[in-house]
Amino acid sequence: RLEIDSPSQDAIIRDLFKNEQAFTILRSIIDYGWLPDETPVVVDDGDQTFVIEGNRRVSSLKGLLNPRLLPEEFQNKVNKLTEGLEPLTEIEVLVAPDRASTDRYLASKHTVTTRRPWTALRRASFYYAQKEKGETVEQLLAKYPNTDIPKYIKMYEMHRVALSLEGLSPDT
């Protein structure tokens, strides 16, 4: 499915970073760790193992271990982000019996959108609930880097104020 002339592993990794936003996945792994609900699917093909699903995640892990595999514009960024970071060298994968058996799975993952992002108010409720359970804003900021926690807390509180006004419906 990748449109590259040389299907070597290194060329695939470079392509995924240049054209498929693999750096976003790498950054997410650094910020949130390895998420077990996104387990790569592989196929053993004799003496080689091919990643069928999860190419960006696996490429990101390889880039974390060896930034020289990445396009030059990402190498320094990754070197800085990984200073003091404990490398992740092993992950669990699902092994499919063959490529053909993964077709329906791949189609369901990439051609049908079943996950919906939360609305801003639902995100606000998510973060506010954690604050109500005793986490401080500083703890939430550390737990969810690159997320504007104060904005969501304020949004939730303003929504509660709006709901308390007479004559306003929840939709308004």
DABELTA-V168747 format. One record per helix or strand. SS is the DSSP state (H for helix, E for strand). FROM is the first residue (numbers start at 1). TO is the last residue. Records with the same first field share a line. If there is no record, write none. Layout:
SS: FROM-TO + FROM-TO
//
This chain:
H: 9-19 + 22-32 + 36-38 + 55-65 + 67-69 + 72-81 + 100-110 + 120-132 + 137-143 + 149-164
E: 41-45 + 48-53 + 94-96
//
